[in-house]
Amino acid sequence: MKKTPAELMHEATRRTLAGDAAGAAALFQEALSGQPSPPADTMIVTPVAQTGSSAENATEASDTTAASFTDGVLAHNDTELKYKLFVPARNHEALAPLLLMLHGCGQSAQDFAASTQMNDIAQASGMVVLYPAQSSSANPNKCWNWFEPAHQFRGSGEPEALSALTLHIMQTQPIDPQKVFVAGFSAGGAMALTLAEQYPELYSAVGVHSGLPTGVASTNMEAFSMMQGKFLADPKSAEQADESTDAQRADVHTPLIVFHGSLDRVVSVANAERIIANWLSREMTRTVPVNWMPLSLAQQTATGHHCMVTTYVDEQNPDRTGSEYWQLSEGGHGWSGGSRGGSYTEQNGPDASTEMVRFFLEHDSHER
């Protein structure tokens, strides 16, 4: 029986963690292309004309770089934005997707990478992963300041700095500009959503885990009310609050995947529902409105955790998906399927990292 793309992604993740990088990469390609992959233990050899010396041929044959996970700093507007960058082992000529990962409050870039195990998924899929680090001087709890007006709009504050960092990596690494994505957890999820809305020409899709909707809160008190599921404005307020949003940016379709635990006591699951509602509302105000039809399916993990996955498909073209909402029945405030090696994780839940990468690679800018 043929495996589904999601099942292939899960098997690719398992092989990655087991050290079988070649087998994992083949399964990722099969999941994305729909074409069967060769057996993991099969080597495909392509004849190469022997036109130079043996030393030259050996250099060409090994024209790849090893995987790396390094520290960096970007000087921007009299401030310094520190980050960690994962670059998978790859061929120099291949353009790679780029994923910007924004950590939650109290986390570091290193901690977030360990929590999500995103580097393992990225290695198998050939994806570069960028982890900016919020400083304690910018926020005592190292939260991204998604709730402050100075950090909610294009061309100012943290959105400007993070988009500049994204462009910096695109200029210094062989990145495919059609495959640049952003995701985040908790406060990082709220900032990821802000970036996707304010820079839709840069980010092809967005992932939000245990996050909050944009543009509603403007103070600490309002932020805490939102975290408890108490909203001060209607679902359209995020767009109404941003007077700088021009019609062209508002008209861009940005695919969205959301994860949220039903038992989250830090950020109420009502926030995920509001994020989806806002997204659906924007889609109906586009020049060519799209009516997205929800299709829900109950799933259970191997460890017995339940979730309800709602996929939004184009009513006129059911083969086209625009958004997914994973409501985790037993989930609290933690990255689903994450590692004990990091903080804020729900180890037994569905593998959010794998599902996000699968969703992202299915939705690049070409479809827009």
Stockholm file with secondary structure:
# STOCKHOLM 1.0

chainA/1-368         MKKTPAELMHEATRRTLAGDAAGAAALFQEALSGQPSPPADTMIVTPVAQTGSSAENATEASDTTAASFTDGVLAHNDTELKYKLFVPARNHEALAPLLLMLHGCGQSAQDFAASTQMNDIAQASGMVVLYPAQSSSANPNKCWNWFEPAHQFRGSGEPEALSALTLHIMQTQPIDPQKVFVAGFSAGGAMALTLAEQYPELYSAVGVHSGLPTGVASTNMEAFSMMQGKFLADPKSAEQADESTDAQRADVHTPLIVFHGSLDRVVSVANAERIIANWLSREMTRTVPVNWMPLSLAQQTATGHHCMVTTYVDEQNPDRTGSEYWQLSEGGHGWSGGSRGGSYTEQNGPDASTEMVRFFLEHDSHER
#=GR chainA/1-368 SS CCCCHHHHHHHHHHHHHTTCHHHHHHHHHHHHHCSCCCCTTCCCCCCCCCCSCHHHHHHHHTCEECCEEEEEEEEETTEEEEEEEEECSEETTCCEEEEEEECCTTCCHHHHHHHHTHHHHHHHHTCEEEEECCCTTTCTTCCCCTTSGGGSSTTSHHHHHHHHHHHHHHHHTTEEEEEEEEEEETHHHHHHHHHHHHCTTTCSEEEEESCCCSSSCCSHHHHHHHHTTCCSSCTTHHHHHCTTCCHHHHTCCCCEEEEEETTCSSSCTHHHHHHHHHHHHHHHTSSSCCCEEEEEEEEECTTSCEEEEEEEEETTEEEEEEEEEEEETTCCSSEETCCTTSSSEETTSCCHHHHHHHHHHHCCGGGC
#=GC SS_cons         CCCCHHHHHHHHHHHHHTTCHHHHHHHHHHHHHCSCCCCTTCCCCCCCCCCSCHHHHHHHHTCEECCEEEEEEEEETTEEEEEEEEECSEETTCCEEEEEEECCTTCCHHHHHHHHTHHHHHHHHTCEEEEECCCTTTCTTCCCCTTSGGGSSTTSHHHHHHHHHHHHHHHHTTEEEEEEEEEEETHHHHHHHHHHHHCTTTCSEEEEESCCCSSSCCSHHHHHHHHTTCCSSCTTHHHHHCTTCCHHHHTCCCCEEEEEETTCSSSCTHHHHHHHHHHHHHHHTSSSCCCEEEEEEEEECTTSCEEEEEEEEETTEEEEEEEEEEEETTCCSSEETCCTTSSSEETTSCCHHHHHHHHHHHCCGGGC
//
